Amino acid sequence: MREKGEDVVANNLVLATHRGFASGIRSALSLILGNVDAVRTVEVDADSSMDSVCTQIGEALSKFPPDKPVFLVTDIPGGSPTQAVMKEATTFPNAVCITGLNLGMLLELATMPLDGSDIQDAKSMARDAVQSSVVSMGLLEDLAASADGMRSEDTESDEL
């Protein structure tokens, strides 16, 4: 957790999700990092038209400098927010589109060192964040067993 009064400035992000998720996870990110002014949210509900969602995503993208990478992150691969992001991203050449939003991945995306990075570097770092997120998921009992196995391997190597 951050020290009181200490903010980490987040990278440029647009979170496009079904209603409630983007604002909730942005709030959690703010609790951990502090300053999340560079994180915009777009939320879709049953009444949202594809045109209105695309417009909202376009408006969120327009808040960022066109020469800086922006991560567009969605919740579900085939969902309406993802479909809209795929349409709108074509108008913003520095957009990096990612799906499968979770807090661990969001923390990595928000804090990775993008200063001076071009779009290819940003995509590479985003791939690493996605991979880290995938590896960190699992049943707790499996993760605990894996951690126990690693500890016993460390213990054995310490004995040598």
C-alpha positions as CSV (number, residue, x, y, z in Angstrom):
1,M,0.0,0.0,0.0
2,R,1.1,3.6,-0.6
3,E,2.2,5.8,2.2
4,K,-0.4,8.5,3.3
5,G,-0.1,11.5,1.0
6,E,2.0,9.7,-1.5
7,D,0.4,9.3,-5.0
8,V,1.6,7.2,-7.9
9,V,0.4,8.7,-11.2
10,A,-1.3,6.1,-13.3
11,N,-0.8,5.6,-17.0
12,N,-3.5,6.6,-19.5
13,L,-6.3,4.0,-19.3
14,V,-9.9,3.7,-20.4
15,L,-11.8,1.0,-18.6
16,A,-14.8,-0.1,-20.7
17,T,-17.1,-2.6,-18.9
18,H,-20.6,-3.6,-18.0
19,R,-22.3,-1.3,-15.6
20,G,-20.6,-0.9,-12.2
21,F,-17.4,-2.8,-12.8
22,A,-15.2,0.0,-14.3
23,S,-16.1,2.5,-11.6
24,G,-15.7,-0.1,-8.8
25,I,-12.3,-1.3,-10.0
26,R,-11.2,2.3,-10.6
27,S,-12.1,3.0,-7.0
28,A,-10.0,0.1,-5.8
29,L,-7.1,1.3,-7.9
30,S,-7.5,4.8,-6.3
31,L,-7.4,3.2,-2.9
32,I,-4.0,1.6,-3.7
33,L,-2.4,4.3,-5.9
34,G,-4.0,7.5,-4.9
35,N,-4.0,9.6,-8.1
36,V,-6.0,7.9,-10.9
37,D,-7.0,11.0,-12.8
38,A,-5.7,9.4,-16.0
39,V,-8.1,6.6,-15.7
40,R,-11.4,7.0,-17.5
41,T,-14.4,4.7,-17.3
42,V,-17.1,3.8,-19.8
43,E,-19.9,1.5,-18.5
44,V,-22.5,-0.3,-20.6
45,D,-25.9,-1.4,-19.5
46,A,-28.8,-3.2,-21.3
47,D,-30.1,0.1,-22.7
48,S,-26.8,1.2,-24.3
49,S,-26.6,1.3,-28.0
50,M,-23.3,0.4,-29.8
51,D,-23.2,4.0,-31.2
52,S,-23.5,5.6,-27.8
53,V,-20.8,3.3,-26.3
54,C,-18.5,4.0,-29.2
55,T,-19.1,7.8,-28.7
56,Q,-18.3,7.5,-25.0
57,I,-15.1,5.6,-25.8
58,G,-14.1,8.2,-28.4
59,E,-14.7,11.0,-25.9
60,A,-12.6,9.2,-23.3
61,L,-9.8,8.7,-25.8
62,S,-9.9,12.4,-26.9
63,K,-8.8,13.4,-23.3
64,F,-5.4,11.9,-23.9
65,P,-2.5,13.1,-26.1
66,P,-2.7,11.3,-29.4
67,D,1.1,10.5,-29.3
68,K,1.0,8.7,-26.0
69,P,-0.1,5.1,-25.5
70,V,-3.5,4.5,-23.9
71,F,-4.6,1.2,-22.6
72,L,-8.2,0.3,-23.5
73,V,-9.2,-2.5,-21.1
74,T,-12.5,-4.4,-21.2
75,D,-14.1,-7.0,-19.0
76,I,-15.3,-9.8,-21.3
77,P,-13.7,-10.8,-24.7
78,G,-16.9,-11.0,-26.7
79,G,-19.0,-8.4,-24.8
80,S,-20.4,-5.1,-26.0
81,P,-17.7,-3.0,-24.4
82,T,-15.0,-5.0,-26.2
83,Q,-16.8,-4.8,-29.5
84,A,-17.1,-1.0,-29.1
85,V,-13.4,-0.7,-28.1
86,M,-12.4,-2.6,-31.2
87,K,-14.3,-0.2,-33.4
88,E,-13.1,2.9,-31.7
89,A,-9.4,1.8,-31.4
90,T,-9.0,2.1,-35.1
91,T,-9.2,5.9,-34.8
92,F,-6.5,6.1,-32.1
93,P,-3.2,4.6,-33.4
94,N,-1.7,4.5,-29.9
95,A,-4.4,2.4,-28.3
96,V,-3.5,-0.9,-26.8
97,C,-6.6,-3.1,-26.4
98,I,-6.8,-5.6,-23.6
99,T,-9.6,-7.8,-22.3
100,G,-10.1,-9.8,-19.1
101,L,-9.9,-6.9,-16.6
102,N,-8.9,-7.7,-13.1
103,L,-7.2,-5.7,-10.4
104,G,-3.8,-7.3,-10.5
105,M,-3.5,-6.6,-14.3
106,L,-4.9,-3.1,-13.8
107,L,-2.2,-2.3,-11.2
108,E,0.5,-3.4,-13.6
109,L,-0.9,-1.5,-16.5
110,A,-1.4,1.6,-14.4
111,T,2.1,1.7,-13.0
112,M,4.4,0.3,-15.8
113,P,7.1,2.7,-16.9
114,L,5.8,4.1,-20.2
115,D,7.8,7.4,-20.3
116,G,9.2,7.7,-23.8
117,S,7.7,4.3,-24.8
118,D,6.4,3.8,-28.3
119,I,3.3,1.8,-29.1
120,Q,5.3,-1.4,-29.7
121,D,7.0,-1.1,-26.2
122,A,3.6,-0.5,-24.7
123,K,2.1,-3.6,-26.4
124,S,5.0,-5.7,-25.2
125,M,4.6,-4.5,-21.6
126,A,0.8,-5.1,-21.8
127,R,1.4,-8.6,-23.0
128,D,3.7,-9.1,-20.0
129,A,1.0,-7.8,-17.7
130,V,-1.6,-10.1,-19.2
131,Q,0.7,-13.1,-18.8
132,S,1.4,-12.1,-15.1
133,S,-2.3,-11.9,-14.6
134,V,-2.9,-15.3,-16.1
135,V,-0.2,-16.9,-14.0
136,S,-1.5,-15.4,-10.8
137,M,-5.0,-16.9,-11.1
138,G,-5.9,-20.3,-9.7
139,L,-7.5,-22.2,-6.9
140,L,-6.0,-21.0,-3.6
141,E,-5.3,-24.6,-2.5
142,D,-3.3,-25.2,-5.8
143,L,-1.4,-21.9,-5.3
144,A,-0.7,-22.8,-1.7
145,A,0.6,-26.2,-2.6
146,S,2.8,-24.7,-5.3
147,A,4.2,-22.2,-2.8
148,D,4.8,-25.0,-0.3
149,G,6.6,-27.0,-2.9
150,M,8.8,-24.0,-3.7
151,R,9.6,-23.4,0.0
152,S,10.6,-27.1,0.4
153,E,12.8,-26.8,-2.7
154,D,14.4,-23.6,-1.2
155,T,14.9,-25.5,2.1
156,E,16.6,-28.4,0.4
157,S,18.9,-26.1,-1.6
158,D,19.8,-24.2,1.6
159,E,20.9,-27.5,3.2
160,L,23.6,-28.1,0.5
